[in-house]
Amino acid sequence: MASSDPLIRSDSLSVITVMCHSIPDAVKFYVGTLDFNIRCDENINGERLVIVTPPNLVEFTPTASLRFREAKTERDKRAVGNQAGDGVFLQVETDSWRQVYEKIKTMGTKMIDKEPREGKDYKAVTVFDSLGNKVTVVEKTTTTMGKVFTKDVGF
């Protein structure tokens, strides 16, 4: 290890590109329904750059942002709503389960699960985002991640 290498690495996923037909439609779901925050909205070299992050971030917690990119090529257009094929594209964890779930219902979000899945120590619901991708919203607890993941991948 070189003398400039950190003693503890802290790698994280930074930005995930989400293909969309319309940036306003993507913003409507992620910002309007899930209360994500817009971190960047500007034009760079003729292309609109919009980056959003989950609400209530604690700055020292590693997180990933979503970058919405309008589909231009045929390949881009085929990717819209198909980011993960038939699988779940994103898992969003929330400390405000009841509030987020009520907003999902109120905003008319297309739900895959007609009712939330409830385990001993979690609640989760899978919905379609405004682009057609599957998104699972999970009540955040320390033991939630693995249990919900195995349900979404079919185990």
C-alpha positions in Angstrom: 0.0 0.0 0.0 1.4 3.4 -1.0 1.7 6.0 1.8 -1.1 8.1 0.3 -3.7 5.3 0.3 -6.4 5.6 3.0 -6.3 3.2 5.9 -10.0 2.5 5.4 -11.6 2.6 2.0 -15.1 4.0 1.6 -16.2 3.3 -1.9 -19.7 4.0 -2.9 -22.0 4.2 -5.9 -22.3 7.8 -7.0 -24.7 8.3 -9.9 -27.0 5.9 -11.7 -28.3 6.9 -15.2 -32.0 6.3 -15.7 -33.2 6.5 -19.3 -36.5 8.3 -19.8 -38.7 9.6 -22.6 -39.4 12.7 -20.6 -37.3 14.2 -17.7 -40.4 16.0 -16.3 -42.2 12.5 -16.1 -39.2 11.1 -14.2 -39.1 14.1 -11.9 -42.8 13.8 -11.2 -42.4 10.3 -9.8 -39.1 10.5 -8.0 -39.4 14.1 -6.7 -43.2 14.4 -6.6 -44.1 11.0 -5.2 -41.0 9.8 -3.4 -39.8 13.2 -2.3 -36.3 13.0 -3.8 -34.4 16.2 -3.9 -33.1 17.8 -7.0 -29.4 18.3 -6.6 -28.6 19.5 -10.1 -30.8 20.8 -13.0 -28.9 22.5 -15.7 -28.1 22.4 -19.4 -24.6 21.2 -20.4 -23.7 21.2 -24.0 -27.3 21.2 -25.1 -28.3 18.3 -22.8 -30.4 18.7 -19.7 -28.7 17.3 -16.6 -31.0 16.4 -13.7 -29.6 14.6 -10.7 -31.8 13.7 -7.7 -31.1 12.1 -4.4 -33.3 10.5 -1.7 -34.8 12.7 0.9 -33.4 13.1 4.4 -29.8 12.1 3.5 -27.3 12.1 6.3 -24.2 13.4 4.5 -21.8 10.8 5.9 -24.0 7.9 4.7 -22.9 6.5 1.3 -25.7 7.0 -1.3 -26.3 7.0 -5.0 -28.0 9.7 -7.0 -30.2 9.2 -10.0 -29.4 11.0 -13.3 -32.3 11.3 -15.7 -31.3 11.2 -19.4 -33.7 11.6 -22.2 -33.6 8.8 -24.7 -32.4 9.9 -28.1 -31.2 6.8 -30.0 -33.3 3.6 -30.7 -31.2 1.7 -28.2 -31.8 4.4 -25.5 -35.6 4.3 -26.2 -35.6 0.5 -25.8 -34.0 0.9 -22.3 -36.7 3.2 -21.0 -38.8 1.3 -18.4 -36.5 -1.7 -18.9 -33.5 -0.7 -16.8 -33.5 -4.1 -15.0 -35.5 -6.3 -17.5 -38.2 -8.1 -15.6 -36.5 -7.5 -12.2 -36.7 -4.8 -9.6 -34.6 -1.8 -10.7 -34.3 0.1 -7.4 -34.9 -0.5 -3.8 -35.7 2.6 -1.9 -35.6 2.5 1.9 -37.5 4.9 4.0 -37.9 5.8 7.7 -41.3 7.3 6.9 -43.1 4.2 5.6 -46.7 5.3 6.3 -46.2 8.7 4.8 -44.5 7.4 1.7 -46.9 4.6 1.2 -49.9 7.0 1.5 -48.3 9.3 -1.1 -47.7 6.5 -3.5 -51.4 5.6 -3.3 -52.6 9.2 -3.5 -50.5 10.0 -6.5 -52.0 7.2 -8.5 -48.8 5.2 -8.9 -49.3 1.8 -10.6 -48.8 -0.8 -7.9 -47.6 -4.3 -8.5 -48.4 -5.4 -5.0 -52.0 -4.6 -4.3 -51.3 -4.5 -0.6 -47.9 -4.0 1.2 -45.9 -7.1 2.0 -45.5 -7.3 5.7 -42.9 -9.5 7.5 -42.2 -9.7 11.2 -40.0 -6.6 11.0 -40.6 -4.8 7.7 -43.2 -3.6 5.2 -42.5 -3.3 1.5 -44.4 -2.5 -1.7 -43.3 -2.8 -5.3 -44.6 -0.3 -7.8 -43.9 0.9 -11.3 -42.1 4.3 -11.6 -43.4 6.7 -14.2 -41.0 5.2 -16.8 -42.2 1.5 -16.3 -39.3 0.3 -14.1 -40.1 -1.7 -11.0 -39.2 0.0 -7.7 -39.5 -1.5 -4.2 -40.1 0.8 -1.3 -39.1 -0.7 2.0 -39.6 0.4 5.6 -36.1 0.9 6.8 -35.0 -1.4 9.6 -31.7 -3.0 10.4 -32.8 -6.4 9.3 -34.9 -5.5 6.2 -32.4 -5.7 3.4 -31.8 -9.4 2.9 -35.4 -10.5 3.5 -36.9 -8.1 0.9 -34.1 -8.8 -1.6 -34.8 -12.5 -1.6 -38.5 -11.9 -2.2 -37.7 -9.6 -5.2 -35.3 -12.1 -6.8 -37.7 -15.0 -6.3 -36.2 -17.1 -3.6 
